[in-house]
Amino acid sequence: MSSFESLPAGWEVWSEEEEGRIVLAFRPDVFNTQDFPPVCLPTLYLTQGRRNRRPGIEHQLRPDDPWYITLYLEPDVSRTAESFDTRADAVAGALALTERFAAGEYDYRSLYQVPREDYLNKLDELTGREA
């Protein structure tokens, strides 16, 4: 039974890997074209241990390693990772964030230093958020 059966409209499980990494994506049907490239796909990563561990460095996950959720609007634009003690708490945190995002209650514009107006306007339209 998946922990993400109650994802809000627009969000879907993009991948769920055995080692615990889960990737959620918002409206991949929209962010796959020339106007809105795939790198702009809003993506939420749920991982045990930090997602940005460097390749080549072995890190053995321990059962008590914290879980993190990180929201990316594009590769260099992300929300600061939030940590949780358990997978269940991280899943609950991810669901709460996706609900706020889908309802237009999350201020994703604040993550940008140089906004992509067309992209952000489309997110506003898709989430019912007023700029």
C-alpha positions in Angstrom: 0.0 0.0 0.0 1.5 3.3 -1.1 1.8 6.1 1.4 0.9 8.6 -1.3 -2.7 7.5 -2.2 -4.0 10.8 -1.0 -1.8 13.1 -3.1 -3.6 16.3 -4.2 -4.6 16.8 -7.8 -1.7 17.5 -10.1 0.9 15.6 -8.0 2.0 12.1 -8.8 4.6 9.6 -7.6 7.3 9.9 -10.2 9.5 7.1 -8.7 9.9 5.1 -5.6 13.2 3.3 -5.1 14.0 0.4 -2.8 16.6 2.4 -0.8 13.8 4.8 0.3 14.1 7.7 -2.2 10.7 8.9 -3.4 10.2 11.5 -6.1 6.9 13.3 -6.5 6.2 15.5 -9.5 3.7 18.3 -10.1 1.9 18.3 -13.5 4.5 16.5 -15.6 1.9 16.8 -18.5 2.5 20.5 -18.5 6.2 20.8 -17.8 7.5 18.7 -20.7 7.3 21.2 -23.7 9.4 23.9 -25.3 7.7 26.6 -23.4 8.0 24.8 -20.0 11.1 22.5 -20.2 11.3 19.4 -18.1 13.9 21.0 -15.8 11.2 23.3 -14.6 9.1 20.4 -13.4 8.2 21.1 -9.7 9.7 18.0 -7.9 9.6 17.0 -4.3 12.3 14.5 -3.1 11.8 12.5 0.0 15.1 10.8 1.1 16.6 9.1 4.1 19.9 10.9 4.5 20.8 14.0 2.5 19.9 13.8 -1.2 23.1 15.7 -2.2 25.6 13.1 -0.9 28.6 13.2 -3.2 28.9 10.3 -5.6 31.8 7.9 -4.9 31.6 8.4 -1.2 30.1 5.3 0.5 27.5 6.2 3.1 25.8 3.4 4.8 22.4 4.5 5.9 21.4 3.7 9.4 17.8 3.1 10.4 17.9 6.2 12.6 19.2 8.5 9.9 16.8 11.4 9.5 14.4 11.8 6.5 14.4 14.9 4.4 11.9 16.5 2.0 13.2 19.0 -0.6 11.1 20.9 -3.1 12.8 21.8 -6.4 11.3 24.2 -9.0 14.3 23.6 -11.2 17.8 22.3 -10.5 19.2 25.4 -8.9 16.0 26.7 -7.3 14.9 24.8 -4.2 13.3 25.1 -0.8 15.6 24.4 2.2 15.3 20.7 3.0 13.1 19.9 6.0 14.2 17.0 8.2 12.0 14.4 10.0 12.9 11.7 12.5 10.8 9.0 10.8 9.6 8.0 7.3 6.0 8.4 8.4 6.6 11.9 9.6 8.4 12.8 6.4 5.5 11.4 4.3 3.1 13.5 6.3 5.3 16.5 5.8 5.5 15.8 2.1 1.7 15.4 1.8 1.2 18.7 3.7 3.6 20.6 1.4 2.0 19.1 -1.8 -1.4 20.1 -0.5 -0.3 23.7 0.2 1.4 23.9 -3.2 -1.5 22.5 -5.2 -3.9 24.9 -3.4 -1.8 27.9 -4.2 -0.9 28.4 -0.6 2.9 28.0 -1.0 5.0 31.0 -2.0 7.3 29.4 -4.5 8.0 32.9 -6.0 10.1 33.7 -2.9 12.6 31.0 -3.9 13.7 33.0 -7.0 16.3 35.7 -7.2 15.6 36.2 -11.0 12.1 35.0 -11.6 10.9 33.3 -14.8 7.6 35.2 -15.1 6.0 32.9 -17.8 6.8 29.8 -15.7 5.7 31.3 -12.4 2.5 32.7 -14.0 1.7 29.2 -15.3 2.2 27.7 -11.8 -0.1 30.4 -10.5 -2.7 29.4 -13.0 -2.3 25.7 -12.3 -2.5 26.2 -8.5 -5.2 28.9 -8.4 -2.7 31.2 -6.7 -2.9 34.9 -7.2 0.5 36.6 -7.9 
